[in-house]
């Protein structure tokens, strides 16, 4: 009877698996603050994606880093044709032709100051950043990205990327906008994984105040007006009200990011013997879906897919 009347469905097809790609060959280095997650060289990322695909996960979100010593003020490694994301796109595509490959477009992991945009006079220069983000997006599309996901939160970046993609003859490449991305304390483990912590200050001047739900809706409206095809709320667990509000506001596909700190809390509770980690993960993912997300970006993707085994969450 519970199966018959269940309102919210959760399956592997709803999950997007993040992959951290780093330079090298044969690299598979566990991230201390994200147990069970790894920094992967492009060849290892293809192997990880293939293993996930065998378990039912078919969508992947790629994050990259520059070569050692390759960080600079503008983050030029982000759009290098031989960058690790570009390499990983080609390698994974060869191994998994049907995979959905999404790339994060941001500069923070590539800049020597760790901010998501160009810094001038100690402040972020929004407008000077837009051409660099657009150049990165085109580079990813040329390397085989199916979806471009700008996470920088610069004003106007969706329009700049849409224009650049269209001019590069990638009119059919959709944009998944990090539309409602909050300045959250839940990003700590991710910044270790990506070596992307800001060298000074913080990101509150361009990420949203956690108390500003109405501003999040305005940001969603703006990104859709500029040409976003899908929108995202990040983080997910502490912002389920925002997920629900965005769902009520738009018919556009909605993605929520179950971020690194949320994952790390589950692993910590599990290791302390305080919770069944997999059961907790499935409950969290179900709650995000129940709030209205069409898909969830989650480090639990493989774990959840194995637990579900083609079934809906219990």
C-alpha positions, 0 to 999 in steps of 0.5 A: 500500500505504501508503494502504491500511494507514495507521492515522491519517487527517488531513483538513480535517474534523478542523481548527478554525480560530481567528479573532482578532476586533477592533473596526472595519470592514474591518480585516485586520491581520497579527500580527507573531509569527504570520505569515499570521494576522490580527486581523480586524473582524467583516466581515473575519472572515466573509470569512476564514471563507468563504475557509476554508470554500471550502477545506474547513474548516468549524469556527471558534474565535472570540476577541475584544477590547473596544472601545478603552478598554473594559477594566475589572477585571471584563472586562464587554466579554466579555458585551456584546451588541454585542461583537465576538465577538457581532457576528462570530457574527451576521455569519459565521452569515449568510454561512455558515449551516452553519459550526460556530462555537465561542467562547472564553469567558474574561476575560483580553482584556477585563480591565485586569489581563490575568488570566482571573478577578476579582482581589481583594487581588492574587489571583484570586477563583475564585468571583467569576469564575464568574457573569461567565463564565456571563454571557459564555457565555449572551451568546455562545449568544444571538448564535448560538454552536454550542459554548461553550469556557471557557478560564479554568481556574477551578474549577467553571466548567463547572457554572456555565456549564451551569446558566446555559445551561440556564436561558437555554433553551440546553440543547442548546448543548454545552461544550468545556472547556479541561480540561487547559490548561497554564501554557506558554511556547508562548502568547506570540504569542497574547497579542500577538494578543489583547493579553492578557498579565497586567499582574502575576504569571502564570497558574500559580495556575490553569493546570496545571504542565507536569510534572503529567500526573496532575493533568491527568487529574483536571481532565478527570474534573472537567469531564466530571462537571460537564457538559462535552461535549468536552474539550481538551488545550492545548498539543498538541505538547509534551503528546502524552503527555497527549493519549494519556492522556486518550484512553485515559481517556475516550470523550468527544470530545477536541480538542487545541490546536496553539497559537501558539508551535508555529505560530510555530516552523514559520513561523520555520524555514520563513522561515530555509530550514530546513524545508518549513513545510507538510510540517512542519505536516502531520506535526505535525497527523498526530502530534496525531491519532495521539496520539488527538485527534478534532479539532485547533485550528490556525492551519495549518488553511487551509494544511493543507486546501489541501495535503490537497485532500480527500486524507489526509496523505502 
